[in-house]
């Protein structure tokens, strides 16, 4: 189910080169959809970046509280991290081309994350 949801999101937004569903409480990427195979080390680093950017449940890294969205932009890519509303350890990690329509992507990615997180 989760891989099908990520496949559908990737089909809708081919500018998103890597989609990864991760569990921050386990520090682990559980499911991926990517244009090019990713080494386990790269996926672990992506999960670690999500934890640093969003904060782990009960342990915010920046500011006074946890965030549900974080973006890291460079000239080459845009990395987006989203936290599930009902499960604070569930996150979607996305590596996109900087030309992606961020608003449209977020509008589609949030419900996808909720479906995966809730198991429905």
C-alpha distance (Angstrom), angle and dihedral (degrees) to the residues before:
residue distance angle dihedral
X1 . . .
X2 3.81 . .
X3 3.80 93.0 .
X4 3.82 90.3 49.9
X5 3.81 90.6 52.4
X6 3.81 91.3 49.7
X7 3.82 90.4 46.9
X8 3.80 90.7 53.3
X9 3.81 92.3 48.6
X10 3.80 90.9 48.3
X11 3.81 90.9 49.7
X12 3.78 89.6 53.3
X13 3.84 92.8 45.8
X14 3.82 110.9 29.9
X15 3.83 88.1 169.9
X16 3.79 86.3 74.2
X17 3.78 101.0 85.3
X18 3.81 98.9 -177.2
X19 3.79 129.8 28.0
X20 3.78 118.1 -178.5
X21 3.79 130.1 177.8
X22 3.80 109.1 -151.1
X23 3.79 139.9 -177.6
X24 3.81 109.2 -140.2
X25 3.80 92.6 -166.5
X26 3.81 88.6 62.2
X27 3.83 95.0 33.3
X28 3.79 87.4 -129.8
X29 3.80 139.8 127.5
X30 3.80 106.3 -134.3
X31 3.83 104.2 -176.5
X32 3.81 132.9 12.6
X33 3.77 140.9 -171.7
X34 3.78 113.1 -168.1
X35 3.79 140.3 161.0
X36 3.81 90.8 -136.6
X37 3.80 127.0 28.6
X38 3.80 111.6 -95.5
X39 3.78 123.5 -143.8
X40 3.81 114.8 -120.1
X41 3.83 88.0 -116.7
X42 3.82 91.1 57.3
X43 3.81 91.2 49.6
X44 3.81 91.0 48.0
X45 3.82 89.0 50.8
X46 3.81 90.2 49.9
X47 3.81 90.3 52.3
X48 3.82 90.4 47.8
X49 3.81 90.1 50.9
X50 3.81 89.2 52.1
X51 3.81 90.6 51.8
X52 3.81 91.0 48.7
X53 3.79 93.1 46.5
X54 3.80 100.4 41.8
X55 3.78 100.9 24.2
X56 3.78 123.7 -125.8
X57 3.79 119.5 -88.2
X58 3.79 107.2 -71.6
X59 3.80 92.2 5.2
X60 3.81 116.1 77.5
X61 3.80 115.5 -165.9
X62 3.80 99.6 -161.3
X63 3.78 127.3 32.0
X64 3.76 126.5 -11.0
X65 3.78 99.9 -54.9
X66 3.75 146.0 20.3
X67 3.76 119.7 -77.1
X68 3.78 125.8 -141.6
X69 3.83 94.8 -152.6
X70 3.79 134.5 36.7
X71 3.80 130.7 172.5
X72 3.79 128.9 -165.7
X73 3.80 114.3 -169.0
X74 3.79 130.1 -166.3
X75 3.78 130.6 159.7
X76 3.79 90.9 -97.6
X77 3.79 102.1 42.6
X78 3.77 149.9 1.6
X79 3.78 117.5 -134.5
X80 3.80 115.8 -159.4
X81 3.79 125.8 -169.5
X82 3.81 121.4 -168.2
X83 3.81 127.4 -174.7
X84 3.81 122.0 -147.9
X85 3.78 112.8 -117.2
X86 3.81 97.6 -136.2
X87 3.81 98.7 36.9
X88 3.83 111.2 40.9
X89 3.82 92.8 -167.7
X90 3.84 92.7 57.3
X91 3.79 113.8 90.4
X92 3.77 138.9 168.4
X93 3.80 114.4 -138.9
X94 3.80 115.5 -161.5
X95 3.80 130.2 -174.7
X96 3.79 108.8 -164.3
X97 3.76 140.5 172.3
X98 3.81 110.0 -100.3
X99 3.82 89.8 -116.4
X100 3.82 94.0 67.7
X101 3.80 117.2 122.3
X102 3.81 95.8 -113.0
X103 3.81 96.9 -166.9
X104 3.80 93.3 50.7
X105 3.79 91.6 43.7
X106 3.82 93.4 50.8
X107 3.81 90.6 47.5
X108 3.82 89.4 56.5
X109 3.82 99.0 34.6
X110 3.82 97.3 54.8
X111 3.84 95.4 59.6
X112 3.81 89.4 43.1
X113 3.80 90.4 54.6
X114 3.80 91.4 47.3
X115 3.82 91.5 51.9
X116 3.81 91.9 49.6
X117 3.79 93.6 43.6
X118 3.79 94.6 48.8
X119 3.79 93.2 42.9
X120 3.78 93.1 -126.4
